[in-house]
């Protein structure tokens, strides 16, 4: 089964598996034999938890060390691991009212956590140098509950080397996109296509509906927002391309696995482009160095890309040290000295001054990611994290994938698929 678009919200998350580790160096340590004075009469140890790669772990630990040096007496108890299992662990801690003081949050869970009172209000932290659209992705009922840490945008990654050799540029509109799928096929090998079949790709459909000025198909209000005419038009476009053998056959489509050296259709040069987040570009480039490039999603009456955070810091409302935790997040996000250590380990820094200061050190991959972010920022939407798993949406997402794949494999008609989706939506609260 193909991944649902909720999992895209974790675009930049790493897959390196690590056990929980406690650092014993400098200020990053577990307190033993009492705590030091923080300088204001308090003895403080802040628990902090995140997911990521080894590079992110190393950079974060160095930043914690520096903060402890600058704030004598404040130490950290860090917990870190891969993305796998992170949400389950965090949810278990929350159920036991044992959530760390500061913890990394993902867009896909944000609405659940904010609406259930499990996040502290962070609105007092200065945000004047952070894109307001980006801040919206961590806002619930006009209050900031999740501070964005890395800048990210939804666009496309394409094989620039192949397109240059064919003398073409990536499509700018959906009309150009569908026309190119037809016009380009005679110039490609039998098993090569412009794109895989996107019938069952929820993120790509959401881009299409957004571009038609119909809004997000799923949003945090928990209501059903699929537009019937737009959805059927999308399905019919792909049915025609599939019938004419101008996109990947269904069995090839479902075999695709992004950023897998053996199973990624783009890396295998079976397709020329695919939807992607800016923060994912490093992983793609590593598999095909210097071959790929980023561009915006095709547009219609409006842009179809969105700006989002790669991840966030949140604070537990049960923390004894809420203000100290907020002060740390302020420093982590807004200080150039923190940015110097952290680099792009969580994506392009969200603070414009910090990002500008780091630009001379940006790699070509960083520059490409920033380029897409800047383009999407011009008129793209603020990402809506959706309703999460509340009100039956977890089951809806699973069944939606099954229904759209059934359409793709020709097991049910488009009209029958729509009727099933509407019936499924009626179970939503």
Long-range contacts (C-beta under 8 A, 24 or more apart in sequence): 1-254, 1-398, 1-401, 1-402, 1-405, 2-200, 2-201, 2-254, 2-401, 2-405, 4-202, 4-397, 4-398, 4-400, 4-401, 5-201, 5-202, 5-203, 5-206, 5-218, 6-108, 6-386, 6-388, 6-397, 7-108, 8-154, 8-203, 8-277, 9-106, 9-107, 9-108, 9-308, 9-383, 9-385, 10-83, 10-106, 10-107, 10-108, 10-311, 11-152, 11-277, 11-279, 11-280, 11-310, 12-150, 12-152, 12-277, 12-279, 12-280, 12-310, 12-311, 12-346, 12-347, 13-51, 13-52, 13-83, 13-106, 13-311, 14-51, 14-52, 14-53, 14-56, 14-82, 14-83, 15-82, 15-83, 15-84, 16-52, 16-53, 16-54, 16-82, 17-81, 17-82, 17-84, 18-54, 18-57, 18-80, 18-81, 18-82, 19-81, 20-79, 20-80, 20-81, 21-57, 21-78, 21-80, 22-77, 22-78, 22-79, 23-61, 23-78, 25-61, 25-65, 26-65, 26-68, 26-69, 27-64, 27-65, 27-67, 27-68, 27-69, 27-74, 27-75, 27-76, 28-61, 28-64, 28-65, 28-68, 28-75, 28-76, 28-78, 29-75, 29-76, 29-77, 30-77, 31-75, 31-77, 35-73, 35-75, 36-72, 36-73, 36-75, 37-72, 37-73, 38-71, 38-72, 38-73, 38-74, 38-324, 39-71, 39-72, 39-73, 42-73, 42-321, 42-324, 43-73, 44-73, 44-74, 44-75, 44-321, 44-324, 45-74, 45-75, 45-76, 45-77, 46-74, 46-75, 46-76, 46-77, 46-101, 46-102, 46-321, 46-324, 46-325, 46-328, 47-76, 47-77, 47-78, 47-79, 47-100, 47-101, 47-102, 48-76, 48-77, 48-78, 48-79, 48-100, 48-101, 48-102, 48-103, 49-78, 49-79, 49-80, 49-90, 49-100, 49-102, 49-103, 49-104, 50-78, 50-79, 50-80, 50-103, 50-104, 50-311, 51-80, 51-81, 51-82, 51-83, 51-86, 51-104, 52-80, 52-82, 52-83, 52-104, 52-345, 52-346, 53-345, 55-345, 56-345, 56-346, 59-341, 59-342, 59-343, 59-345, 60-342, 60-345, 62-341, 63-332, 63-338, 63-341, 63-342, 66-337, 66-338, 66-341, 67-328, 67-331, 67-332, 67-338, 74-324, 74-328, 94-118, 97-318, 99-316, 99-318, 100-316, 101-315, 101-316, 101-319, 101-320, 101-321, 101-322, 101-325, 102-313, 102-314, 102-315, 102-316, 102-319, 102-325, 102-328, 102-329, 103-313, 103-314, 103-316, 104-149, 104-311, 104-312, 104-313, 104-314, 105-138, 105-146, 105-311, 105-312, 105-313, 105-314, 106-311, 106-312, 107-137, 107-308, 107-309, 107-312, 107-383, 107-385, 108-385, 108-386, 108-388, 109-388, 110-137, 110-138, 110-140, 110-145, 110-146, 110-312, 110-385, 110-388, 111-140, 111-220, 111-385, 111-386, 111-387, 111-388, 111-390, 112-388, 112-389, 112-390, 113-145, 113-314, 114-140, 114-141, 114-145, 114-146, 115-140, 115-390, 117-317, 118-316, 118-317, 119-145, 119-146, 119-314, 119-315, 119-316, 119-317, 120-145, 120-314, 120-315, 120-316, 120-317, 120-319, 120-322, 120-325, 120-326, 121-145, 122-146, 122-147, 122-314, 122-315, 122-326, 122-329, 124-326, 125-326, 125-329, 125-330, 125-333, 126-330, 126-334, 129-334, 129-351, 129-352, 129-353, 129-354, 130-333, 130-350, 130-351, 130-352, 131-307, 131-350, 131-352, 131-377, 133-307, 133-377, 133-380, 133-381, 133-382, 134-307, 134-308, 134-309, 134-350, 134-382, 136-382, 137-307, 137-308, 137-309, 137-382, 137-383, 137-384, 137-385, 138-309, 138-312, 140-220, 145-314, 146-309, 146-312, 146-313, 146-314, 147-312, 147-313, 147-314, 147-329, 147-333, 148-309, 148-310, 148-311, 148-312, 148-350, 149-309, 149-310, 149-311, 149-312, 149-313, 149-332, 149-333, 149-346, 149-347, 149-350, 150-279, 150-309, 150-310, 150-311, 150-344, 150-346, 150-347, 150-348, 150-349, 150-350, 151-278, 151-307, 151-309, 151-310, 151-347, 151-348, 151-349, 151-350, 151-355, 151-370, 151-373, 152-277, 152-278, 152-279, 152-307, 152-308, 152-309, 152-310, 152-347, 152-348, 152-373, 153-277, 153-278, 153-305, 153-306, 153-307, 153-308, 153-372, 153-373, 153-375, 153-376, 153-377, 153-380, 154-203, 154-207, 154-275, 154-276, 154-277, 154-297, 154-305, 154-306, 154-308, 154-376, 154-380, 154-383, 155-275, 155-276, 155-277, 155-278, 155-294, 155-295, 155-296, 155-297, 155-305, 155-372, 155-375, 155-376, 156-273, 156-274, 156-275, 156-276, 156-294, 156-295, 156-296, 156-297, 156-298, 157-266, 157-273, 157-274, 157-276, 157-280, 157-281, 157-284, 157-292, 157-293, 157-294, 158-272, 158-273, 158-274, 158-292, 158-293, 158-294, 158-295, 159-266, 159-269, 159-272, 159-273, 159-288, 159-291, 159-292, 160-291, 160-292, 160-293, 161-290, 161-291, 162-269, 162-272, 163-272, 170-273, 170-295, 171-298, 172-296, 172-298, 172-299, 173-298, 173-299, 173-300, 174-208, 174-211, 174-298, 174-299, 174-300, 174-304, 175-300, 176-298, 177-298, 178-237, 178-241, 181-241, 181-246, 181-247, 182-241, 182-244, 182-246, 184-272, 185-246, 191-270, 192-269, 192-270, 192-271, 192-272, 193-246, 193-247, 193-248, 193-270, 193-271, 193-272, 194-246, 194-247, 194-271, 194-272, 194-273, 195-247, 195-248, 195-271, 195-272, 195-273, 195-274, 196-247, 196-248, 196-252, 196-253, 196-256, 196-265, 196-270, 196-271, 196-274, 197-238, 197-241, 197-242, 197-247, 197-248, 197-249, 197-250, 197-253, 197-408, 198-238, 198-247, 199-235, 199-238, 199-239, 199-242, 199-404, 199-405, 199-407, 199-408, 200-253, 200-401, 200-404, 200-405, 200-407, 200-408, 201-275, 202-397, 202-400, 202-401, 202-404, 203-275, 204-275, 205-231, 205-234, 207-275, 207-297, 207-298, 207-304, 207-305, 208-234, 208-300, 208-304, 209-234, 210-302, 210-303, 210-304, 210-306, 210-381, 211-297, 211-298, 211-299, 211-300, 211-301, 211-302, 211-303, 211-304, 212-300, 212-301, 213-300, 213-301, 213-302, 216-381, 216-384, 216-386, 218-384, 218-386, 218-387, 218-393, 219-384, 219-386, 219-387, 220-384, 220-385, 220-386, 220-387, 221-387, 222-387, 222-390, 222-391, 222-393, 222-428, 222-429, 223-428, 224-425, 224-428, 226-421, 226-425, 228-418, 231-418, 231-421, 232-414, 232-415, 232-418, 235-404, 235-407, 235-414, 235-417, 236-414, 238-408, 239-407, 239-414, 242-408, 250-405, 250-408, 250-409, 250-410, 253-408, 254-405, 259-283, 259-284, 259-287, 261-287, 266-292, 277-308, 277-310, 278-347, 278-348, 278-368, 278-369, 278-370, 278-372, 278-373, 279-310, 279-347, 279-369, 281-365, 281-368, 281-369, 281-372, 282-365, 282-369, 285-365, 285-368, 293-368, 294-368, 294-369, 294-371, 294-372, 295-372, 295-375, 296-372, 296-375, 296-376, 296-380, 302-379, 303-376, 303-378, 303-379, 303-380, 303-381, 305-375, 305-376, 305-380, 305-381, 306-376, 306-380, 306-381, 306-382, 306-383, 306-384, 307-373, 307-376, 307-377, 307-380, 307-381, 307-382, 307-383, 308-382, 308-383, 309-347, 309-350, 309-383, 310-346, 310-347, 311-346, 311-347, 344-369, 348-373, 390-429, 391-428, 391-429, 392-427, 392-428, 392-429, 393-428, 395-424, 395-427, 396-424, 396-425, 396-427, 396-428, 399-424, 400-424
